[in-house]
C-alpha cells in the first residue's frame, strides 16, 4: 500500500508517518508538506532514517501532486489550524489552504482512484451554542451541567447532534466546508472518505504556540521556567479542553486505513473525552508535578475572539459503532511531552523556549 500524508511534516502528519512505517515497513509512506511551520524541518532527518519519502509541496498547487505519483490512500492532515487565523487579519490564507487546498486533495484522490481520510475539527460546532450552554463553575474548572437546553450538549460534552447553524471561526468554517464538499464528491464521483472531527491533539513532536498546541506550550514554559498567562473567563484558568494523545489518533487512523467500510460516508467526533480533559489550572498542577517547577502565571480578564469556556468531546457514537476509545490520560500526555523535550532539549530550545 502507498499512503500519501499531506501536512506530513507537521505534528500529526509526521507522527502518523513514523508510526505507520514502523508498523508496516513494507508500505510506501510519503510525507507531503510545504514546511511553513517552524520546526517541521526537524522531521526530515527522521524520515530519511526510516525510509519515509518526502515531497516539498503545497496542497494549493495542483502540479505539486504530480510528484507524488499514484497512491492508494490520502490522509489529509494539512491545515492552517489556528482558530485565530483570519479573525484579526486577512482570511485569504486560511481559506485558500484549508478549503481550496483540500479540494485539490479530493481531485488527486479521484485521479488515483484513492480513498481519503479527512482530519476535521471539533471547531465546526458554533461558538454561541457552546458558550450559551449551561455550566457549573467548580473549584478548578467549568463543567457542562447535567441539564441542557440544546440537543447535542450534555455532561459528557459535545456530540454530533449539535446544530451546525452559527459562526465558528474561519478555521472551523473552512473545515466544515471541506466536509460538505467531500459529501458532494462521494455522492457524484464515488469518493470513499472517512471524516473525523478531532478535539485537541497533543503529544511529542508538537511545536506548541499560544494559538495552537497549548499543551506543549504549557509544558515547555514550565520546563524552561518561563511565565504564562490565563486569558479570559476571569483570568483564573478554569476553561477546559479534552486532550487526545497522538498515539490514540494514530490507532484510529490505522483502523480507518485498513477497515474503510466501517467509516465510509460517516462522520464521527473523536477526542480525549471527559476522562481526559483538563482546565488550564489543572494543566498547571500536572506540569508542576512532573517538572518540579513553579512559574509565574499572569491573568488577563478579556476573552479572546472565538474562544470557548469549555469543550469536551462526546465520543459516544464512535465508541458504540466502532469500538474505538482513547486510552491515554492527561498525565500520560504531559509526561510524554516532558520526556520528548528533555531528550531533545538542544534542538527544541530555539523553537519552544
Secondary structure, DSSP 8 states (H G I E B T S, - for coil): -EEEEETTTSHHHHHHHHHHHHH-TTSEEEEEE---STTGGGHHHHHHHHT-EEEE--TT-GGGGGGG---SEEEE------TTTTTSS-THHHHIIIIIHHHHHHHHHHHHT-EEEEEEEGGGS-HHHHHTS-EEE-SS-EEE-S--SSTTEETTEE-TTS---S---HHHHHHHHHHHHHHHHHHHH---EEEEEE-EEE-TT----SSS-HHHHHHHHHHTT--EEEESGGGSS--EEEEEEHHHHHHHHHHHHH-GGGTTT-EEEES-TGGGEEEHHHHHHHHHHHH-----EEEE-S--TT--SEE-B--HHHHHHT-------HHHHHHHHHHHHHHTHHHHHHHH-
